[in-house]
Amino acid sequence: FWKIDKKTKQVLWGLGAYGNFTQYNVTGHQRKSLFSHSHAVEVYGPGRFVIFDNNELPLEPSAKEGSRMIYVEVDESTMVAREVQAWGSDAQSYQCGNALQLPNRNMIGMFTTNRSVSEVNMITGEVVWGWHVGLRYHTTLYRMDR
């Protein structure tokens, strides 16, 4: 994703495969990109973002197959981006889906392929709440909002 100056329409920086940040994953390894086919970026303060990563066709393998919720911090002065927290689902969302950080710092993610919503304690990685729309409804979840 890109940061763009609203007045001048100039691109100030980019994050991802075509960006200009040095990027480190949650284990501290430098990566070409922290995400693949991501969307639904949520801003949680200066330099703090939650991203839903479809994790489809990643440039480098991630720790877990399937879509992910990731929390990223960027430092514009050093041009370094760090994946601070990440949680991967067994479900692969090839499209749609999103992630939100809750006031208790847990994340909640919506995974379209298996029609589920999961709240995850990002410190322990434990799913603390979940919801699944059975296949019999023939519907796709698209997006949730806070």
N, C-alpha and C positions, 0 to 999 in steps of 0.2 A: 504494500500500500504506500501511498505517497502523502507527503505534507506539502500543501500548495498555499502560497501567499494569496489571499483573497483579492487584494488590491491589484497586484502586478500580474497575477496568474502564473507566476514563476514557480517551478518545482523547487522546493527547498531541500528535500531529501526523499529517499525511497527506502523501504525495508522489504526484504525478500530477495528472490533470485536476481532481480534487475536493480536492486537498490545499491546504496553506497555506504552501508554500515558493515563493520566487522561484526559477525553474529556468532553467539555462543549458545549451545543448547543447555538444557537443565543440568547436565553432567559436566559442563564446562568445556566441551569440545567445540572447536570452531567449525561452523557449518556454512555451506554456500547459501542455504536458505533455511529458516526456521519452520517453514510451512509450505504446503503445496495445495493449490486450489482452495485457498482460504477465503473467508468472507465474514460479514457481520462483525466488523471491528467495533469494539466498544471502548470509549475513552474513560479512564478512571482517575484522571489527574494528569498533570504534566509528565509526559514520557511514560505513562502507564496504560497498557492496553490489554484487553482480553480479546482473543481471536478464536473463531471456530475454524479448525483446520480439517478439511475433508481428507487430507493426507493421501490424496490420489496421485500416483506417479511422482513420488518425492524424488528430488535429486540425489538424496542419500537416504538410506533406510533409517527409520525411527526405531525407538525402543519397542514399539508395539504397532502392529498392523491395525487398521481401522481409524476412524475419525478421532480427532483430539480437541480438547479444550486447552488453550495455552494462555498463560499470563506472561507478558513481555514488558520489560523496562528498557527504554532507550535513553542514552545519554548523548544529547546533541553536541556537547562540547568535545567529547572524545570520539564521537561517531561509532559507539559500541552499543549493540543491542544484546540483551541477555534474556533467554527463556528462563523465567524464575520458577514457574510451576507448569506442569503439563500432566494431563490425564488422558489416556487413550481408551476408547471404547472397543469392545469386540465388534461393534456394528460399523460398517462402512457406509457413510452418507455420501453418495456420489453427487448429491446436489442438496441445496437448502441446508437447514440446520443452523443453530447458533448457540452461543454460550454467554452466560451472564455471571458476574460475581455478585453474591448475596452480601448483605450487611455483616453476616458472621464470617465472611471470607471464604465460605464454601462457594463452589461453582455449580451452576445448573446448566445442563446441556440438553439440547433437543436433537435427536438423531433420527433422520427421516426414513432411512432404509428399513429399520426394524420398528419404526413408529413408537419410539420410546423417549422418555425424559428421565434424566438421572441427576440427582443432587449428590455431589461428591465432596467429602472432606479433603481438601487439597493437601493437607499436611500428612494424613494417614493413607490417602488413596482409597478410603472406604466409601462405598456407595451407601449413603444414609437414607435415601428416599428414592423411589423410582415409580414410574407409571408406564404402562404399555397399552397401546391400542391394539387389540387383537386383529389379526389379518382379516377376519370376517367383515370388518367395516369398509374395506376397500377405499381407504382414504389416506392421504399423505399429510403429515404434519409439515408446516412450512416455516413458521417463525413464531417465537414468543417474545414478549416484551415485559419489562418491569414497570 
